[in-house]
Amino acid sequence: MNQQENVTVRFGAPEDAETLARIGRASFYDAFADHPANHPDDMKLYMDEAFAPETIANDLREKDTIYLIAEIGNEAVGYAKLKLDSSEESVPRGEKPIELCRLYSLNEYVGKGIGKALMAKCFEYAKENGNDVFWLGVWEYNYRAQKFYAKYGFEKCGEHVFQLGTDPQTDWVLQRKV
Ligand SMILES: CC(C)(COP(=O)(O)OP(=O)(O)OC[C@H]1O[C@@H](n2cnc3c(N)ncnc32)[C@H](O)[C@@H]1OP(=O)(O)O)[C@@H](O)C(=O)NCCC(=O)NCCS
């Protein structure tokens, strides 16, 4: 069932730190804990730091970092994190690049239009903000997300290391014009 019509997307605010930490941790765990390449200790090391409420609260104070929260009713069911003026070597030169740092639905909502609603808001924001290049990193084994991004016109332009605890993993770097 596609629940997209019920999804609203709003900007994250400082008081959302606890919620974002909770859904960030849950969605990351559900997406990656079962994969044999991911050691539980590395998952824990990464999640304890990345999804600590203080980490998210600090992020929310950064003026270059934007959180978008997808809700059904009053329940947060997914989120995106954008970073302005962020780029790296393999990303085509643009005047105003924007990075999609995270895009997650809670597990029970995957495939139900949350990603689509968040992507629409990401692009709306990027257009209004005058960004020209959109880019992201996606794990080399995250085939579902790679297919999702391909549907949105993202193409591989390089690779970088994503540090999961003690494990240096390989992310594909994907980009497209805004
Ligand atoms: C990646 C993710 C955010 C996508 O969101 P989603 O809610 O599952 O996707 P949607 O249901 O909104 O799908 C949007 C469109 O993409 C298509 N799509 C979704 N997943 C797809 C896939 N694996 N292959 C092909 N098409 C796909 C849908 O069919 C839909 O197409 P439509 O607009 O023509 O109906 C979600 O799957 C997720 O949270 N996954 C786990 C975490 C993760 O991997 N995040 C990315 C880290 S880089």
The ligand as an SDF file (V2000), in Angstrom:
LIG
                    3D

 48 50  0  0  0  0  0  0  0  0999 V2000
   16.1080    4.3640    0.6360 C   0  0  0  0  0  0  0  0  0  0  0  0
   14.7420    4.6680    1.2070 C   0  0  0  0  0  0  0  0  0  0  0  0
   14.7690    5.9610    1.9960 C   0  0  0  0  0  0  0  0  0  0  0  0
   13.7540    4.8300    0.0290 C   0  0  0  0  0  0  0  0  0  0  0  0
   12.5110    5.2190    0.5470 O   0  0  0  0  0  0  0  0  0  0  0  0
   11.1780    4.3710    0.3460 P   0  0  0  0  0  0  0  0  0  0  0  0
   10.1700    5.0000    1.2210 O   0  0  0  0  0  0  0  0  0  0  0  0
   11.4570    2.9320    0.5320 O   0  0  0  0  0  0  0  0  0  0  0  0
   10.8550    4.6110   -1.1880 O   0  0  0  0  0  0  0  0  0  0  0  0
    9.4300    5.0080   -1.7990 P   0  0  0  0  0  0  0  0  0  0  0  0
    8.4230    4.0120   -1.3480 O   0  0  0  0  0  0  0  0  0  0  0  0
    9.1510    6.4350   -1.4940 O   0  0  0  0  0  0  0  0  0  0  0  0
    9.6810    4.8430   -3.3440 O   0  0  0  0  0  0  0  0  0  0  0  0
    9.7800    5.9820   -4.2100 C   0  0  0  0  0  0  0  0  0  0  0  0
    9.8930    5.4870   -5.6110 C   0  0  0  0  0  0  0  0  0  0  0  0
   11.1260    4.7770   -5.7550 O   0  0  0  0  0  0  0  0  0  0  0  0
   10.8640    3.4480   -6.1620 C   0  0  0  0  0  0  0  0  0  0  0  0
   11.7720    2.5650   -5.4480 N   0  0  0  0  0  0  0  0  0  0  0  0
   11.9220    2.4580   -4.1260 C   0  0  0  0  0  0  0  0  0  0  0  0
   12.8410    1.5490   -3.8490 N   0  0  0  0  0  0  0  0  0  0  0  0
   13.2540    1.0540   -5.0420 C   0  0  0  0  0  0  0  0  0  0  0  0
   14.1580    0.0530   -5.4310 C   0  0  0  0  0  0  0  0  0  0  0  0
   14.8640   -0.6300   -4.5440 N   0  0  0  0  0  0  0  0  0  0  0  0
   14.3260   -0.1990   -6.7480 N   0  0  0  0  0  0  0  0  0  0  0  0
   13.6320    0.4790   -7.6720 C   0  0  0  0  0  0  0  0  0  0  0  0
   12.7260    1.4360   -7.3640 N   0  0  0  0  0  0  0  0  0  0  0  0
   12.5550    1.7120   -6.0710 C   0  0  0  0  0  0  0  0  0  0  0  0
    9.4260    3.1660   -5.7840 C   0  0  0  0  0  0  0  0  0  0  0  0
    8.8540    2.1610   -6.5950 O   0  0  0  0  0  0  0  0  0  0  0  0
    8.7790    4.5040   -5.9920 C   0  0  0  0  0  0  0  0  0  0  0  0
    8.5140    4.6830   -7.3550 O   0  0  0  0  0  0  0  0  0  0  0  0
    7.1940    5.4820   -7.8630 P   0  0  0  0  0  0  0  0  0  0  0  0
    7.4210    6.9010   -7.4300 O   0  0  0  0  0  0  0  0  0  0  0  0
    7.2300    5.3260   -9.3450 O   0  0  0  0  0  0  0  0  0  0  0  0
    6.0450    4.8430   -7.1790 O   0  0  0  0  0  0  0  0  0  0  0  0
   14.2090    3.5150    2.1020 C   0  0  0  0  0  0  0  0  0  0  0  0
   14.1450    2.3510    1.3460 O   0  0  0  0  0  0  0  0  0  0  0  0
   15.0620    3.2720    3.3450 C   0  0  0  0  0  0  0  0  0  0  0  0
   14.9350    3.9550    4.3450 O   0  0  0  0  0  0  0  0  0  0  0  0
   15.9260    2.2580    3.2920 N   0  0  0  0  0  0  0  0  0  0  0  0
   16.7460    1.8830    4.4410 C   0  0  0  0  0  0  0  0  0  0  0  0
   17.7800    2.9330    4.7580 C   0  0  0  0  0  0  0  0  0  0  0  0
   18.6840    3.2700    3.6010 C   0  0  0  0  0  0  0  0  0  0  0  0
   19.2080    2.3980    2.9360 O   0  0  0  0  0  0  0  0  0  0  0  0
   18.8480    4.5750    3.3710 N   0  0  0  0  0  0  0  0  0  0  0  0
   19.7210    5.0820    2.3430 C   0  0  0  0  0  0  0  0  0  0  0  0
   21.0950    5.1990    2.8910 C   0  0  0  0  0  0  0  0  0  0  0  0
   22.1940    5.9260    1.6950 S   0  0  0  0  0  0  0  0  0  0  0  0
  1  2  1  0
  2  3  1  0
  2  4  1  0
  2 36  1  0
  4  5  1  0
  5  6  1  0
  6  7  2  0
  6  8  1  0
  6  9  1  0
  9 10  1  0
 10 11  2  0
 10 12  1  0
 10 13  1  0
 13 14  1  0
 14 15  1  0
 15 16  1  0
 15 30  1  0
 16 17  1  0
 17 18  1  0
 17 28  1  0
 18 19  1  0
 18 27  1  0
 19 20  2  0
 20 21  1  0
 21 22  1  0
 21 27  2  0
 22 23  1  0
 22 24  2  0
 24 25  1  0
 25 26  2  0
 26 27  1  0
 28 29  1  0
 28 30  1  0
 30 31  1  0
 31 32  1  0
 32 33  2  0
 32 34  1  0
 32 35  1  0
 36 37  1  0
 36 38  1  0
 38 39  2  0
 38 40  1  0
 40 41  1  0
 41 42  1  0
 42 43  1  0
 43 44  2  0
 43 45  1  0
 45 46  1  0
 46 47  1  0
 47 48  1  0
M  END
$$$$
